[in-house]
Amino acid sequence: MKQLLTSILLAISMQAFSQAFTPYYKYRVYLTDKKQTEFSIHHPEAFLSQKALERRKRQGIKIDETDIPVCETYVNQIRDLGVKVAHTSKWNNTVVVSCTDTTVISRIAQLPFVSGTRRVAHYTKPTRQPGPERKDRVAKGFGLTEGVSYGTMAFDQINQLNGVALHGAGFRGQGMTIAVIDGGFFNADVIRGFENTKILGTKDFVDPKEDFYATGSHGMMVLSCMGANIPNYMIGTAPEASYWLIMSEDGDSEQLIEEDNWSAAIEFADSVGADVVNTSLGYYDFDNKADNLGHESLDGKTHICSKSASMVASKGMILCCSAGNSGNDPWKKITAPADAFDVLTIGAVDPSGSRVSFSSQGNTADGRIKPDVMATGLLSAVYDTTGNTTYSAGTSFASPILCGMVACLWQALPNLNAYQIMELVRKSSNRVDNPDELYGYGIPDFFKAYTIGLTY
């Protein structure tokens, strides 16, 4: 009876919560220029961290207009018309606004510095539904007894990339910063398996008012593939790296706004000095079917997130992106931003090295090889929400497993630039002489990549 009463009360409270919610919209506003900006390319320290500037200097990258933030004068004039500004994208020179009355958008469109607008979201219910509170915030995990060194579950996925040898040479990600752009990091602040993981900070582009560690677990699982650092329990592929945790994915809907969130997130990762970025997200099928595009859109520049991703290497970072899990679906292909230029798109193999059928296929619409490389995406060792090690599946985990090794390789070869490191990863792979749309260049050998890189 008590359980029934609790269920009834919960249903009533949920109904009242939904009835009190006012539907609203989000729009992308395209700006024409940055003429009234207060910033200058000659003083980049005003909008980029010292680490971001050092990364550019090391690779001979000049500051350009895309680095300059969106003109605040323009943003204020847009805000003054009665909308809320969610975030901006300096690389795309756009502003995302929210409103309940869409007539204001026509007034925004008339502003002399606005070239266009596009609706990217319509919310008829809260962005995130009320969920269970995290009342128990004590350290979680270590309920299983693992083997020695890497942990018996994690060893194979690292060894498949010959990462154990690279780690043994002293390269475990120390001094490297990895940004994780994902959808939720549930309990990552209390799981004991992360107690040795260096987390530099967090950023939420979906709903900053939420408890960052209370929503979704996908990002937490992704993080564990790289950042786990508990000897004899679980070691990730970059256990000594430092991490920024960034949320861009709204797990309760699939709308174009998530591409804008992602674009803002990658710019944030750049500004705080990330060296390597992992994103295990992909877009092609939206709640509003009118927003869907066909395979011809996989050209690295049609989707706004792909356009942003294609700029990452030019800023001196390396982006590792999951290929997607659509290999068995009618879509079959990779998803945006996996179609971007100058990124590493990662597909999934099983522990024996055979492609897993769900791993999305290439190539891009303009004929570039995708995926680039492969890593373990079946029986991938990850943490669950209780902090225990378990197995999971998906290119979502193949990507961070490989991403961590990319950080270690770059630590070992600090004088090389982003393009050279990505070239080494492809060149060291077991299908480099015959790449295709299923395996790309194959499974990389990171110690081989290191030895080749020493000759550069």
N, C-alpha and C positions, 0 to 999 in steps of 0.2 A: 504493500500500500504506500509506504514511504517513497519507494522508488518511482511508483506511478505518479504520485503527487509532484515529485521533483521534475519528472518529465513534462508534466502539464505546465508547471510554473515556468520551465525553460522555454517551452513552446510559446507561452503567452508573452514572455519577455522578448523573445526573438521577433514575434509579430509586432509588438509595440515599437521595437527598435527600427524595424523596416518601415513602419508607418510614419515614424518621425523623420525619416530620411528624405531629403529634398534631392530629386534627380539633378544632375549637372553634366556639363560637357567640358571637354578639353579640346583646344585648337592649337595647331602649329601655325605660327605667324612668321612669314618669310620677310627678312629685312633686306633693303637694297644696298646698304653700305655701312661703314663704321666711321663716317666723316667727323662726327661730333664726339668721338671717344676722348677720354681723359688720359688714356694710356698710350705708350709709345714703344715701338720695337727696340728703341735704344735704352729702355729701362725695364727689361723683362722681369727683374726681381720683384716688381710690383704685382705680378700675376702668375709667376712660376716659382716653385720652391728652389732652393739652392741645389738640391739633388737633381731636379729636372734640368736645371741649367748646366750642371756638370756633365750629365748624360749627353746633352746636345753638344757641348764643347768637345767631349772625348771623341765623338763621331763626326765632328766637323759640320754640324747642322746649324744653319742660320735661323734666327727668329724671323718669322714673317707675319703678314697681316692675319692669317688664320689663328695665330697664337693670341692675338689681342681679344680680350673679352668683348661681348656684345655691348654696344653703346648704351650706357646707363641712362642717358638722356632720353633715348628712344623708349627704353623699357619703362621709365617713369611716365611718359606720355601715354603709353598703352595702359598702364596700371590705372592712371587717372580717369580712364573711361569706364571704370567700374568692374574690372576683372582682377582675379588673383593670378600672380605670376608663379608658376610651378618651378620652372628652371629654364635655362638657356643653353644654346650650343654655339660656341664661338667658331668652331670649325665649319658649321653649316650656316652660321649667322641667322639663327632662328630663336624664337621665344615660344614657350608653351604656356598657355593661359587657361584658366578654368572659369566657368561662368554658369549661371542658371538661366539667364536670359540670352538667347543666341542673337538677338537683334543688335547687341553691342558689337558683334563681330563685323557687321557691315560698316560700322563707324570706324573700327580699327582698320579695315581694308582701305578706307579713304585717306588714311594718313600718308603724307608724301614719301615717307621712308619705308612703307610697307609695299611689297611686291605681290603678296598673295597670302591666302590663309587656307587651312585644311583641317577639317574635323578629324581628330585622332582618337576620341573616346566619348562614349555616352554611358554614364553610370546611372542605373535605375535602382541600385542597391549599394550599400557601403562597399568601398574598395576591398576591405577585408572584413569578413564576417566575424562576430565575436567568437572566440575560442576559449579553451580551458586556460585558466590562469596558471602561471608557473609558480605555484606556491612553494614547491620543493626546489630550492636552489642550492642544495648541497652538491658536492662533487660527485659525479656519476662515472661509473665505468669500472673496468678491471674485474668483471664478473667471470671472464674466461681465463684459462691458463694457456698462454701461448708458448711458442718455442723460443729459441735463442736468437739473438741478434735482431733481424728484421721482423721477427714474428713469422710463424710458419705460413700464415695466410698471405702476407704481403710480399714475401721474398720473390716468388715466381714472376710477378708483374714487373718488378724492378730488374730482375735478372734477364728477362726476355729482351730488354733494351740494352743489355750489358751495362746497366747502371751500377751494379755492385762493384764492378771494376773501377768505374769513374769515382764512386764514393771512396773506394779503397785508396785511390791516389790522392785523397784529401779534399775532394770537391763535393761538398754537400749543401751548397747554396749560400754559404756564409757571405754576408755583404750584399746579397741580391735582394731586391724588393719585388714581391709578386702581388699583383692585385687580382682578386677573385670577384668577378662580376657575375652575380647569380640571383637566386630567388628566395633564399632564407637560410639562416644559420642557427637554427633552433638548438639551444643548450650548449653552443660552442663556448660559452663563457664559464660553464660549470663542468663540462666533461673532462675528467682527469687526463684523458689521452691528449689533451691540448695544453696541459700545464707547462710543458716546455716549449710550446709554440709561440713564436714572437709575433704577436698581433699589434700592429702599429696604430690601428684605428678603424673606425667603421663609418659608412655613409649610406643613407637610405634615400633613393630617388623615387620611391613609391609612396610612402607615407611616413615622413620623419617623426611623427608624433607617436608612432608605435614603439613598443619595446623591441629593439632591434633583434634580440636573440629569442623572440617568442613566436616567430612566424616562419613556417616552412622549414624543412630539413635538408633540402637538396644541396644548398650551398655548403652546409656543414659537412655533408658526406664528400662533396668535391674537395673541400679543404683537407679532409683527412688523408686523401690520396697523396697529397704533397707534404702537408705540414705536421703529420703525426710524428712524434719524436720521443717515444718511450721504448728504450732498448728492452729486448726480450718480450715485447708485447706487439708494438707495431711501429715501423719506421716508414715514413713517406719518401717520395722521390727527392724532395728538397727540405730535409728536416731542419737545416740551419738557416734557411731563408727567413726574411721578415715579410709579414702579410698585411695588406689592406683588404678589408671585407666590405664589398659594395653591393647593395641591393638595387636591382633594376626591374626585376620580374614580379608581376602581380599574378599570384597563383590562382586568383578567383575569376580571372577573365583573360581573354586573348584579344587585345586591341592594339591599334597602331601606336598608341602612346608608349608602349613598351620599347619600340624602336627608338623613340625620342629619349626615354629614360636611359636606354643603353648608350646612346650617343653622349648624353651628359655624363654618364658614368665613366666612359673611356677617357673623356677629357679630364675628369677629376683624377683618374689614375695617372695620367700624364703630369698633371700639375703638381701632384705630391711626390713625383719622382719614381714611379714604378718602372722597373726594367722589363719585366715580363708580365703578361696578363693572361689569365685563363677565363674563358667564358664558355659555359656548357649550356648555352641557350640557342634557340633557333626559331625562325618565323617564316611561315608561308600560308597558314590557315587561320583566319581570324573569325571572331564571333559575327562580325558584319561581313557577310560573304562578298559584298561589293568591294571590299578592300583587298580581296585575294588577287594575286597575280599569277601568271603561268610560269613555266620554266624559262621563258625568254627574259624574265626579270632577274635571273641569276647571273648577272653580268658584272657584279662588283660595284655598281654605281647607281642602280635603280632604287633599291631599299636604302632608306636614310642611314640605317645602322651599318649596312655594307659600305656605303660611301664613307662613313666615319672610320670603319675598320680598315679601309684601303689607305687611310692616312697614317695609321699607327706606326709603321716602319719608318716613315719619313720624319717622325718625331723621335726616332731612336729607340722605340720599344719593339718587342716581339709579342704578337698576339697568337695564342693557341686557342682554336675554336673547335668544338665538337661538330662532327659532320652531320649529325642527326640520326634518328632511329626509324627512318621511313623506308628502308630497303624492302620490306615486305608489304608496304602499302601501295595504293595506286600512284601516289606521288613519286615514290622511289628515290627522288633526288636529294641532294644536300639542301640545307635551308640557309637563309640569310642570318648572320653575316658570314657564313662559311664560304660564300662565293667571292669574298673580298680579294683584292690584289695584295700580294706581299704579306700573307699570313700563313700560319701552319694550320691546316684543317686536318683533324684527326678522326680516322675511322676505327672500327672495333674488330679485333681478332680474339680468338679464344686462347687459352694457355698454350695450345700446340702451335699457334701461329696461323690458323685457318680463319678466313674472314667469317664473321658472324652475319647471318643472313639479314638481320634487321639494320645493319650498318648502311647508311645512305650512300647512294652512288653519285659519281660525277658524270660528266665533267661540267664545267661552267657553260653558260650559254654561248660564250665567245671562245670555247674550246680549250681553256686552260685545264691542266691536270688537277683533278680533285677526286678523292681526298689527297692530301699531300703524303701523309704517312699514317701508320697504324700502331695501336697499342692495345693492351688488354682491356676489353670491354665486356667480357663474359667471365663470371667468377672473379670480379674485381673486389679486392679487399677494401672495405670502408668501415667507418664507425656508424652505428645506429644511434638513435636519439637517447639511448640509455648509456652510451659510451662503450658498449661492447663492439668487438670486431665481428663483422658479418660479410657476406658476399652480396654483391649487387651486379646489375648489368646495364649497359648502355654506353654510347659514345660519350655521354656525360662524364664517365669515369676514365675512359681511355684518354680523353683530352688532358685532364690534370695530371694523370700518371706521366704522360709525356712532357707536359709543361714543366713539371718540377725538374726533370732531367735537362731541359733546355736551360733553365736557370743555372744548374750546376755546370753545364758545358760553357756557358758564358762567363761564369766565375773563373773557370780554368783558362779561358782565352779572352781576357778583358780588353785586349787591344783591337779585337775585331768588332765590326759594326753589326747591326741587326740583320742586314741582308746576308752578310757572310756567314753568320751563325745559322740562319735558316738554310742556306745553301749546303752547309756541312751536314745538317740533319738529313736532308734529302740525299746527298751524295753518299752517305754512309749506309743507306737503306738497302735491303736485300733484293729489291726489284728495280734498282736504279737504271738498269739497262733496258728495261721493258715495262715502264709504268703504264697503268691503265686506270679505267674509271671505277674499279672495284677496290684495288689495293693502293692506288697511287704509286709512290716510289717504294712502298713496302714498310718493313719494320726496321727502324734505325738501330745502329750499333753505336752507342754514345762514346764508348772508349775509342772506337775506330774514328769517329768524328773528331775526337780530341787529338789523336795522333796525326790525322790529316791536317787539322787546324794549326798544329805546331809548325807546319811548313809554309804557312801563309806569310 
